[in-house]
Amino acid sequence: MPYFVGEVDSECETDLSGVEKLLILKETKTNGYFDIVVKSIVKTTTRKEASNGDCVEDEKITNQDQVLKFKNGKYQ
């Protein structure tokens, strides 16, 4: 489920960011518990007014992967 936050200053000025995460169980285990891959897609959108009055939108998408392992009674 995506999670979005942002700020809108006018009809055109906007800064938004969102994160979507996917959890995948790996075949490997640490301390008897499956390792978990967290795949994150971070989307950042910025919209500003150009000198001609048009709205210009810039969108960046970043992929981040993290592996959680069970240590000391919790996933880290």
PDB file of N, CA, C and O in Angstrom:
ATOM      1  N   MET A   1       0.841  -1.160   0.000  1.00  0.00           N
ATOM      2  CA  MET A   1       0.000   0.000   0.000  1.00  0.00           C
ATOM      3  C   MET A   1       0.897   1.237   0.000  1.00  0.00           C
ATOM      4  O   MET A   1       1.767   1.367   0.862  1.00  0.00           O
ATOM      5  N   PRO A   2       0.696   2.145  -0.956  1.00  0.00           N
ATOM      6  CA  PRO A   2       1.513   3.358  -1.013  1.00  0.00           C
ATOM      7  C   PRO A   2       1.187   4.308   0.139  1.00  0.00           C
ATOM      8  O   PRO A   2       0.068   4.330   0.652  1.00  0.00           O
ATOM      9  N   TYR A   3       2.174   5.076   0.522  1.00  0.00           N
ATOM     10  CA  TYR A   3       2.020   6.084   1.560  1.00  0.00           C
ATOM     11  C   TYR A   3       2.531   7.395   0.987  1.00  0.00           C
ATOM     12  O   TYR A   3       3.682   7.473   0.560  1.00  0.00           O
ATOM     13  N   PHE A   4       1.684   8.439   0.970  1.00  0.00           N
ATOM     14  CA  PHE A   4       2.062   9.709   0.370  1.00  0.00           C
ATOM     15  C   PHE A   4       1.939  10.839   1.379  1.00  0.00           C
ATOM     16  O   PHE A   4       1.030  10.850   2.209  1.00  0.00           O
ATOM     17  N   VAL A   5       2.862  11.788   1.300  1.00  0.00           N
ATOM     18  CA  VAL A   5       2.798  13.024   2.075  1.00  0.00           C
ATOM     19  C   VAL A   5       3.188  14.158   1.145  1.00  0.00           C
ATOM     20  O   VAL A   5       3.864  13.932   0.141  1.00  0.00           O
ATOM     21  N   GLY A   6       2.770  15.378   1.468  1.00  0.00           N
ATOM     22  CA  GLY A   6       3.162  16.476   0.599  1.00  0.00           C
ATOM     23  C   GLY A   6       2.656  17.812   1.080  1.00  0.00           C
ATOM     24  O   GLY A   6       1.998  17.931   2.113  1.00  0.00           O
ATOM     25  N   GLU A   7       2.989  18.811   0.291  1.00  0.00           N
ATOM     26  CA  GLU A   7       2.617  20.186   0.586  1.00  0.00           C
ATOM     27  C   GLU A   7       2.222  20.868  -0.713  1.00  0.00           C
ATOM     28  O   GLU A   7       2.923  20.760  -1.719  1.00  0.00           O
ATOM     29  N   VAL A   8       1.086  21.576  -0.686  1.00  0.00           N
ATOM     30  CA  VAL A   8       0.609  22.303  -1.858  1.00  0.00           C
ATOM     31  C   VAL A   8       0.485  23.767  -1.464  1.00  0.00           C
ATOM     32  O   VAL A   8      -0.250  24.102  -0.534  1.00  0.00           O
ATOM     33  N   ASP A   9       1.210  24.654  -2.177  1.00  0.00           N
ATOM     34  CA  ASP A   9       1.194  26.079  -1.859  1.00  0.00           C
ATOM     35  C   ASP A   9       0.206  26.867  -2.715  1.00  0.00           C
ATOM     36  O   ASP A   9      -0.308  27.893  -2.269  1.00  0.00           O
ATOM     37  N   SER A  10      -0.064  26.411  -3.921  1.00  0.00           N
ATOM     38  CA  SER A  10      -0.981  27.097  -4.835  1.00  0.00           C
ATOM     39  C   SER A  10      -1.472  26.086  -5.855  1.00  0.00           C
ATOM     40  O   SER A  10      -1.331  24.879  -5.656  1.00  0.00           O
ATOM     41  N   GLU A  11      -2.051  26.577  -6.954  1.00  0.00           N
ATOM     42  CA  GLU A  11      -2.516  25.654  -7.991  1.00  0.00           C
ATOM     43  C   GLU A  11      -1.364  24.894  -8.623  1.00  0.00           C
ATOM     44  O   GLU A  11      -1.545  23.775  -9.104  1.00  0.00           O
ATOM     45  N   CYS A  12      -0.176  25.494  -8.625  1.00  0.00           N
ATOM     46  CA  CYS A  12       0.943  24.878  -9.330  1.00  0.00           C
ATOM     47  C   CYS A  12       2.054  24.403  -8.391  1.00  0.00           C
ATOM     48  O   CYS A  12       2.651  23.355  -8.640  1.00  0.00           O
ATOM     49  N   GLU A  13       2.342  25.127  -7.343  1.00  0.00           N
ATOM     50  CA  GLU A  13       3.461  24.801  -6.447  1.00  0.00           C
ATOM     51  C   GLU A  13       3.113  23.594  -5.576  1.00  0.00           C
ATOM     52  O   GLU A  13       2.232  23.668  -4.719  1.00  0.00           O
ATOM     53  N   THR A  14       3.815  22.480  -5.807  1.00  0.00           N
ATOM     54  CA  THR A  14       3.514  21.242  -5.092  1.00  0.00           C
ATOM     55  C   THR A  14       4.789  20.450  -4.843  1.00  0.00           C
ATOM     56  O   THR A  14       5.643  20.351  -5.723  1.00  0.00           O
ATOM     57  N   ASP A  15       4.918  19.890  -3.659  1.00  0.00           N
ATOM     58  CA  ASP A  15       5.977  18.934  -3.331  1.00  0.00           C
ATOM     59  C   ASP A  15       5.305  17.711  -2.717  1.00  0.00           C
ATOM     60  O   ASP A  15       4.681  17.804  -1.660  1.00  0.00           O
ATOM     61  N   LEU A  16       5.434  16.568  -3.381  1.00  0.00           N
ATOM     62  CA  LEU A  16       4.827  15.332  -2.900  1.00  0.00           C
ATOM     63  C   LEU A  16       5.870  14.229  -2.867  1.00  0.00           C
ATOM     64  O   LEU A  16       6.772  14.197  -3.704  1.00  0.00           O
ATOM     65  N   SER A  17       5.749  13.332  -1.912  1.00  0.00           N
ATOM     66  CA  SER A  17       6.606  12.149  -1.906  1.00  0.00           C
ATOM     67  C   SER A  17       5.783  10.964  -1.419  1.00  0.00           C
ATOM     68  O   SER A  17       4.886  11.105  -0.587  1.00  0.00           O
ATOM     69  N   GLY A  18       6.109   9.805  -1.954  1.00  0.00           N
ATOM     70  CA  GLY A  18       5.386   8.594  -1.591  1.00  0.00           C
ATOM     71  C   GLY A  18       6.322   7.404  -1.548  1.00  0.00           C
ATOM     72  O   GLY A  18       7.339   7.368  -2.240  1.00  0.00           O
ATOM     73  N   VAL A  19       5.965   6.430  -0.725  1.00  0.00           N
ATOM     74  CA  VAL A  19       6.769   5.216  -0.589  1.00  0.00           C
ATOM     75  C   VAL A  19       5.840   4.014  -0.713  1.00  0.00           C
ATOM     76  O   VAL A  19       4.786   3.958  -0.079  1.00  0.00           O
ATOM     77  N   GLU A  20       6.245   3.063  -1.529  1.00  0.00           N
ATOM     78  CA  GLU A  20       5.531   1.796  -1.639  1.00  0.00           C
ATOM     79  C   GLU A  20       6.525   0.701  -1.274  1.00  0.00           C
ATOM     80  O   GLU A  20       7.640   0.672  -1.795  1.00  0.00           O
ATOM     81  N   LYS A  21       6.121  -0.205  -0.376  1.00  0.00           N
ATOM     82  CA  LYS A  21       7.042  -1.249   0.091  1.00  0.00           C
ATOM     83  C   LYS A  21       6.460  -2.627  -0.182  1.00  0.00           C
ATOM     84  O   LYS A  21       5.255  -2.854  -0.072  1.00  0.00           O
ATOM     85  N   LEU A  22       7.354  -3.535  -0.540  1.00  0.00           N
ATOM     86  CA  LEU A  22       6.996  -4.924  -0.789  1.00  0.00           C
ATOM     87  C   LEU A  22       7.905  -5.794   0.070  1.00  0.00           C
ATOM     88  O   LEU A  22       9.126  -5.634   0.045  1.00  0.00           O
ATOM     89  N   LEU A  23       7.315  -6.717   0.831  1.00  0.00           N
ATOM     90  CA  LEU A  23       8.084  -7.621   1.686  1.00  0.00           C
ATOM     91  C   LEU A  23       8.150  -8.990   1.023  1.00  0.00           C
ATOM     92  O   LEU A  23       7.129  -9.525   0.590  1.00  0.00           O
ATOM     93  N   ILE A  24       9.357  -9.559   0.943  1.00  0.00           N
ATOM     94  CA  ILE A  24       9.572 -10.858   0.314  1.00  0.00           C
ATOM     95  C   ILE A  24      10.367 -11.736   1.276  1.00  0.00           C
ATOM     96  O   ILE A  24      11.434 -11.341   1.747  1.00  0.00           O
ATOM     97  N   LEU A  25       9.846 -12.924   1.565  1.00  0.00           N
ATOM     98  CA  LEU A  25      10.587 -13.874   2.398  1.00  0.00           C
ATOM     99  C   LEU A  25      11.662 -14.542   1.559  1.00  0.00           C
ATOM    100  O   LEU A  25      11.392 -15.030   0.461  1.00  0.00           O
ATOM    101  N   LYS A  26      12.881 -14.561   2.081  1.00  0.00           N
ATOM    102  CA  LYS A  26      13.979 -15.244   1.396  1.00  0.00           C
ATOM    103  C   LYS A  26      14.019 -16.701   1.839  1.00  0.00           C
ATOM    104  O   LYS A  26      13.383 -17.084   2.821  1.00  0.00           O
ATOM    105  N   GLU A  27      14.766 -17.495   1.110  1.00  0.00           N
ATOM    106  CA  GLU A  27      14.937 -18.899   1.490  1.00  0.00           C
ATOM    107  C   GLU A  27      15.938 -19.044   2.633  1.00  0.00           C
ATOM    108  O   GLU A  27      15.946 -20.061   3.327  1.00  0.00           O
ATOM    109  N   THR A  28      16.776 -18.038   2.829  1.00  0.00           N
ATOM    110  CA  THR A  28      17.787 -18.093   3.885  1.00  0.00           C
ATOM    111  C   THR A  28      17.170 -17.722   5.231  1.00  0.00           C
ATOM    112  O   THR A  28      16.181 -16.992   5.306  1.00  0.00           O
ATOM    113  N   LYS A  29      17.783 -18.247   6.291  1.00  0.00           N
ATOM    114  CA  LYS A  29      17.304 -17.977   7.647  1.00  0.00           C
ATOM    115  C   LYS A  29      18.445 -17.471   8.517  1.00  0.00           C
ATOM    116  O   LYS A  29      19.610 -17.803   8.298  1.00  0.00           O
ATOM    117  N   THR A  30      18.085 -16.660   9.509  1.00  0.00           N
ATOM    118  CA  THR A  30      19.011 -16.214  10.540  1.00  0.00           C
ATOM    119  C   THR A  30      18.372 -16.543  11.880  1.00  0.00           C
ATOM    120  O   THR A  30      17.250 -16.116  12.153  1.00  0.00           O
ATOM    121  N   ASN A  31      19.068 -17.292  12.709  1.00  0.00           N
ATOM    122  CA  ASN A  31      18.565 -17.709  14.022  1.00  0.00           C
ATOM    123  C   ASN A  31      17.219 -18.433  13.922  1.00  0.00           C
ATOM    124  O   ASN A  31      16.371 -18.300  14.804  1.00  0.00           O
ATOM    125  N   GLY A  32      17.029 -19.199  12.839  1.00  0.00           N
ATOM    126  CA  GLY A  32      15.806 -19.983  12.675  1.00  0.00           C
ATOM    127  C   GLY A  32      14.637 -19.241  12.060  1.00  0.00           C
ATOM    128  O   GLY A  32      13.575 -19.833  11.872  1.00  0.00           O
ATOM    129  N   TYR A  33      14.796 -17.955  11.737  1.00  0.00           N
ATOM    130  CA  TYR A  33      13.727 -17.151  11.142  1.00  0.00           C
ATOM    131  C   TYR A  33      14.125 -16.734   9.728  1.00  0.00           C
ATOM    132  O   TYR A  33      15.286 -16.427   9.456  1.00  0.00           O
ATOM    133  N   PHE A  34      13.133 -16.729   8.836  1.00  0.00           N
ATOM    134  CA  PHE A  34      13.404 -16.338   7.460  1.00  0.00           C
ATOM    135  C   PHE A  34      13.871 -14.886   7.388  1.00  0.00           C
ATOM    136  O   PHE A  34      13.338 -14.019   8.079  1.00  0.00           O
ATOM    137  N   ASP A  35      14.869 -14.631   6.546  1.00  0.00           N
ATOM    138  CA  ASP A  35      15.283 -13.263   6.252  1.00  0.00           C
ATOM    139  C   ASP A  35      14.199 -12.631   5.373  1.00  0.00           C
ATOM    140  O   ASP A  35      13.528 -13.330   4.613  1.00  0.00           O
ATOM    141  N   ILE A  36      14.032 -11.332   5.477  1.00  0.00           N
ATOM    142  CA  ILE A  36      12.998 -10.614   4.725  1.00  0.00           C
ATOM    143  C   ILE A  36      13.654  -9.523   3.884  1.00  0.00           C
ATOM    144  O   ILE A  36      14.430  -8.715   4.394  1.00  0.00           O
ATOM    145  N   VAL A  37      13.335  -9.510   2.597  1.00  0.00           N
ATOM    146  CA  VAL A  37      13.783  -8.434   1.715  1.00  0.00           C
ATOM    147  C   VAL A  37      12.683  -7.377   1.695  1.00  0.00           C
ATOM    148  O   VAL A  37      11.519  -7.697   1.456  1.00  0.00           O
ATOM    149  N   VAL A  38      13.048  -6.120   1.945  1.00  0.00           N
ATOM    150  CA  VAL A  38      12.117  -5.000   1.855  1.00  0.00           C
ATOM    151  C   VAL A  38      12.494  -4.210   0.607  1.00  0.00           C
ATOM    152  O   VAL A  38      13.553  -3.584   0.553  1.00  0.00           O
ATOM    153  N   LYS A  39      11.614  -4.246  -0.398  1.00  0.00           N
ATOM    154  CA  LYS A  39      11.837  -3.490  -1.630  1.00  0.00           C
ATOM    155  C   LYS A  39      11.001  -2.222  -1.539  1.00  0.00           C
ATOM    156  O   LYS A  39       9.777  -2.286  -1.430  1.00  0.00           O
ATOM    157  N   SER A  40      11.661  -1.072  -1.584  1.00  0.00           N
ATOM    158  CA  SER A  40      10.975   0.213  -1.476  1.00  0.00           C
ATOM    159  C   SER A  40      11.091   0.977  -2.786  1.00  0.00           C
ATOM    160  O   SER A  40      12.157   1.034  -3.400  1.00  0.00           O
ATOM    161  N   ILE A  41       9.974   1.562  -3.199  1.00  0.00           N
ATOM    162  CA  ILE A  41       9.959   2.462  -4.349  1.00  0.00           C
ATOM    163  C   ILE A  41       9.576   3.835  -3.801  1.00  0.00           C
ATOM    164  O   ILE A  41       8.465   4.027  -3.309  1.00  0.00           O
ATOM    165  N   VAL A  42      10.502   4.783  -3.891  1.00  0.00           N
ATOM    166  CA  VAL A  42      10.283   6.135  -3.384  1.00  0.00           C
ATOM    167  C   VAL A  42      10.048   7.051  -4.582  1.00  0.00           C
ATOM    168  O   VAL A  42      10.891   7.155  -5.473  1.00  0.00           O
ATOM    169  N   LYS A  43       8.890   7.714  -4.591  1.00  0.00           N
ATOM    170  CA  LYS A  43       8.528   8.605  -5.699  1.00  0.00           C
ATOM    171  C   LYS A  43       8.393  10.025  -5.155  1.00  0.00           C
ATOM    172  O   LYS A  43       7.624  10.270  -4.226  1.00  0.00           O
ATOM    173  N   THR A  44       9.145  10.959  -5.739  1.00  0.00           N
ATOM    174  CA  THR A  44       9.112  12.364  -5.341  1.00  0.00           C
ATOM    175  C   THR A  44       8.684  13.200  -6.537  1.00  0.00           C
ATOM    176  O   THR A  44       9.271  13.098  -7.614  1.00  0.00           O
ATOM    177  N   THR A  45       7.662  14.027  -6.348  1.00  0.00           N
ATOM    178  CA  THR A  45       7.155  14.880  -7.418  1.00  0.00           C
ATOM    179  C   THR A  45       7.199  16.332  -6.961  1.00  0.00           C
ATOM    180  O   THR A  45       6.693  16.676  -5.893  1.00  0.00           O
ATOM    181  N   THR A  46       7.809  17.174  -7.782  1.00  0.00           N
ATOM    182  CA  THR A  46       7.866  18.611  -7.527  1.00  0.00           C
ATOM    183  C   THR A  46       7.259  19.320  -8.726  1.00  0.00           C
ATOM    184  O   THR A  46       7.609  19.037  -9.872  1.00  0.00           O
ATOM    185  N   ARG A  47       6.344  20.243  -8.453  1.00  0.00           N
ATOM    186  CA  ARG A  47       5.714  21.007  -9.532  1.00  0.00           C
ATOM    187  C   ARG A  47       5.874  22.492  -9.210  1.00  0.00           C
ATOM    188  O   ARG A  47       5.537  22.948  -8.118  1.00  0.00           O
ATOM    189  N   LYS A  48       6.395  23.233 -10.186  1.00  0.00           N
ATOM    190  CA  LYS A  48       6.628  24.671 -10.007  1.00  0.00           C
ATOM    191  C   LYS A  48       6.114  25.420 -11.228  1.00  0.00           C
ATOM    192  O   LYS A  48       5.943  24.844 -12.303  1.00  0.00           O
ATOM    193  N   GLU A  49       5.874  26.701 -11.046  1.00  0.00           N
ATOM    194  CA  GLU A  49       5.413  27.542 -12.151  1.00  0.00           C
ATOM    195  C   GLU A  49       6.611  28.077 -12.926  1.00  0.00           C
ATOM    196  O   GLU A  49       7.519  28.675 -12.347  1.00  0.00           O
ATOM    197  N   ALA A  50       6.608  27.858 -14.239  1.00  0.00           N
ATOM    198  CA  ALA A  50       7.677  28.354 -15.110  1.00  0.00           C
ATOM    199  C   ALA A  50       7.451  29.835 -15.391  1.00  0.00           C
ATOM    200  O   ALA A  50       6.394  30.380 -15.070  1.00  0.00           O
ATOM    201  N   SER A  51       8.450  30.484 -15.991  1.00  0.00           N
ATOM    202  CA  SER A  51       8.362  31.921 -16.276  1.00  0.00           C
ATOM    203  C   SER A  51       7.218  32.256 -17.234  1.00  0.00           C
ATOM    204  O   SER A  51       6.710  33.377 -17.218  1.00  0.00           O
ATOM    205  N   ASN A  52       6.805  31.289 -18.073  1.00  0.00           N
ATOM    206  CA  ASN A  52       5.697  31.540 -19.002  1.00  0.00           C
ATOM    207  C   ASN A  52       4.334  31.245 -18.376  1.00  0.00           C
ATOM    208  O   ASN A  52       3.309  31.363 -19.048  1.00  0.00           O
ATOM    209  N   GLY A  53       4.310  30.863 -17.101  1.00  0.00           N
ATOM    210  CA  GLY A  53       3.059  30.606 -16.401  1.00  0.00           C
ATOM    211  C   GLY A  53       2.616  29.152 -16.402  1.00  0.00           C
ATOM    212  O   GLY A  53       1.674  28.792 -15.697  1.00  0.00           O
ATOM    213  N   ASP A  54       3.283  28.314 -17.186  1.00  0.00           N
ATOM    214  CA  ASP A  54       2.942  26.891 -17.223  1.00  0.00           C
ATOM    215  C   ASP A  54       3.474  26.182 -15.975  1.00  0.00           C
ATOM    216  O   ASP A  54       4.467  26.601 -15.380  1.00  0.00           O
ATOM    217  N   CYS A  55       2.802  25.118 -15.600  1.00  0.00           N
ATOM    218  CA  CYS A  55       3.285  24.276 -14.507  1.00  0.00           C
ATOM    219  C   CYS A  55       4.265  23.252 -15.071  1.00  0.00           C
ATOM    220  O   CYS A  55       3.966  22.567 -16.049  1.00  0.00           O
ATOM    221  N   VAL A  56       5.429  23.156 -14.450  1.00  0.00           N
ATOM    222  CA  VAL A  56       6.452  22.200 -14.869  1.00  0.00           C
ATOM    223  C   VAL A  56       6.609  21.179 -13.748  1.00  0.00           C
ATOM    224  O   VAL A  56       6.824  21.539 -12.591  1.00  0.00           O
ATOM    225  N   GLU A  57       6.499  19.892 -14.108  1.00  0.00           N
ATOM    226  CA  GLU A  57       6.563  18.825 -13.110  1.00  0.00           C
ATOM    227  C   GLU A  57       7.839  18.016 -13.270  1.00  0.00           C
ATOM    228  O   GLU A  57       8.219  17.643 -14.380  1.00  0.00           O
ATOM    229  N   ASP A  58       8.496  17.750 -12.146  1.00  0.00           N
ATOM    230  CA  ASP A  58       9.703  16.926 -12.126  1.00  0.00           C
ATOM    231  C   ASP A  58       9.426  15.741 -11.210  1.00  0.00           C
ATOM    232  O   ASP A  58       9.051  15.918 -10.051  1.00  0.00           O
ATOM    233  N   GLU A  59       9.613  14.532 -11.736  1.00  0.00           N
ATOM    234  CA  GLU A  59       9.340  13.326 -10.960  1.00  0.00           C
ATOM    235  C   GLU A  59      10.594  12.469 -10.882  1.00  0.00           C
ATOM    236  O   GLU A  59      11.253  12.224 -11.893  1.00  0.00           O
ATOM    237  N   LYS A  60      10.920  12.018  -9.677  1.00  0.00           N
ATOM    238  CA  LYS A  60      12.077  11.146  -9.471  1.00  0.00           C
ATOM    239  C   LYS A  60      11.607   9.873  -8.778  1.00  0.00           C
ATOM    240  O   LYS A  60      10.832   9.918  -7.823  1.00  0.00           O
ATOM    241  N   ILE A  61      12.091   8.735  -9.278  1.00  0.00           N
ATOM    242  CA  ILE A  61      11.763   7.445  -8.682  1.00  0.00           C
ATOM    243  C   ILE A  61      13.067   6.765  -8.275  1.00  0.00           C
ATOM    244  O   ILE A  61      13.985   6.625  -9.082  1.00  0.00           O
ATOM    245  N   THR A  62      13.134   6.347  -7.024  1.00  0.00           N
ATOM    246  CA  THR A  62      14.319   5.695  -6.488  1.00  0.00           C
ATOM    247  C   THR A  62      13.923   4.330  -5.929  1.00  0.00           C
ATOM    248  O   THR A  62      12.926   4.208  -5.219  1.00  0.00           O
ATOM    249  N   ASN A  63      14.706   3.316  -6.253  1.00  0.00           N
ATOM    250  CA  ASN A  63      14.490   1.969  -5.714  1.00  0.00           C
ATOM    251  C   ASN A  63      15.507   1.702  -4.612  1.00  0.00           C
ATOM    252  O   ASN A  63      16.699   1.967  -4.773  1.00  0.00           O
ATOM    253  N   GLN A  64      15.024   1.177  -3.496  1.00  0.00           N
ATOM    254  CA  GLN A  64      15.898   0.847  -2.379  1.00  0.00           C
ATOM    255  C   GLN A  64      15.555  -0.555  -1.886  1.00  0.00           C
ATOM    256  O   GLN A  64      14.382  -0.878  -1.697  1.00  0.00           O
ATOM    257  N   ASP A  65      16.566  -1.383  -1.680  1.00  0.00           N
ATOM    258  CA  ASP A  65      16.374  -2.729  -1.142  1.00  0.00           C
ATOM    259  C   ASP A  65      17.101  -2.849   0.193  1.00  0.00           C
ATOM    260  O   ASP A  65      18.194  -2.310   0.371  1.00  0.00           O
ATOM    261  N   GLN A  66      16.479  -3.561   1.123  1.00  0.00           N
ATOM    262  CA  GLN A  66      17.057  -3.773   2.446  1.00  0.00           C
ATOM    263  C   GLN A  66      16.739  -5.209   2.865  1.00  0.00           C
ATOM    264  O   GLN A  66      15.658  -5.713   2.561  1.00  0.00           O
ATOM    265  N   VAL A  67      17.652  -5.861   3.549  1.00  0.00           N
ATOM    266  CA  VAL A  67      17.413  -7.211   4.060  1.00  0.00           C
ATOM    267  C   VAL A  67      17.315  -7.144   5.581  1.00  0.00           C
ATOM    268  O   VAL A  67      18.228  -6.665   6.253  1.00  0.00           O
ATOM    269  N   LEU A  68      16.195  -7.631   6.113  1.00  0.00           N
ATOM    270  CA  LEU A  68      16.001  -7.698   7.557  1.00  0.00           C
ATOM    271  C   LEU A  68      16.337  -9.105   8.031  1.00  0.00           C
ATOM    272  O   LEU A  68      15.895 -10.089   7.439  1.00  0.00           O
ATOM    273  N   LYS A  69      17.123  -9.194   9.103  1.00  0.00           N
ATOM    274  CA  LYS A  69      17.507 -10.484   9.685  1.00  0.00           C
ATOM    275  C   LYS A  69      17.084 -10.497  11.148  1.00  0.00           C
ATOM    276  O   LYS A  69      17.102  -9.466  11.820  1.00  0.00           O
ATOM    277  N   PHE A  70      16.706 -11.671  11.630  1.00  0.00           N
ATOM    278  CA  PHE A  70      16.237 -11.812  13.006  1.00  0.00           C
ATOM    279  C   PHE A  70      17.427 -11.968  13.946  1.00  0.00           C
ATOM    280  O   PHE A  70      18.131 -12.977  13.921  1.00  0.00           O
ATOM    281  N   LYS A  71      17.635 -10.942  14.777  1.00  0.00           N
ATOM    282  CA  LYS A  71      18.744 -10.947  15.732  1.00  0.00           C
ATOM    283  C   LYS A  71      18.269 -10.351  17.055  1.00  0.00           C
ATOM    284  O   LYS A  71      17.509  -9.383  17.071  1.00  0.00           O
ATOM    285  N   ASN A  72      18.716 -10.927  18.146  1.00  0.00           N
ATOM    286  CA  ASN A  72      18.397 -10.410  19.486  1.00  0.00           C
ATOM    287  C   ASN A  72      16.892 -10.251  19.712  1.00  0.00           C
ATOM    288  O   ASN A  72      16.453  -9.291  20.346  1.00  0.00           O
ATOM    289  N   GLY A  73      16.105 -11.196  19.191  1.00  0.00           N
ATOM    290  CA  GLY A  73      14.668 -11.194  19.443  1.00  0.00           C
ATOM    291  C   GLY A  73      13.831 -10.309  18.549  1.00  0.00           C
ATOM    292  O   GLY A  73      12.630 -10.166  18.779  1.00  0.00           O
ATOM    293  N   LYS A  74      14.441  -9.701  17.519  1.00  0.00           N
ATOM    294  CA  LYS A  74      13.652  -8.846  16.617  1.00  0.00           C
ATOM    295  C   LYS A  74      14.322  -8.758  15.248  1.00  0.00           C
ATOM    296  O   LYS A  74      15.505  -9.061  15.097  1.00  0.00           O
ATOM    297  N   TYR A  75      13.540  -8.338  14.258  1.00  0.00           N
ATOM    298  CA  TYR A  75      14.096  -8.121  12.923  1.00  0.00           C
ATOM    299  C   TYR A  75      14.826  -6.786  12.893  1.00  0.00           C
ATOM    300  O   TYR A  75      14.318  -5.765  13.357  1.00  0.00           O
ATOM    301  N   GLN A  76      16.051  -6.825  12.327  1.00  0.00           N
ATOM    302  CA  GLN A  76      16.877  -5.609  12.254  1.00  0.00           C
ATOM    303  C   GLN A  76      17.376  -5.437  10.847  1.00  0.00           C
ATOM    304  O   GLN A  76      18.092  -4.477  10.559  1.00  0.00           O
TER     305      GLN A  76
END
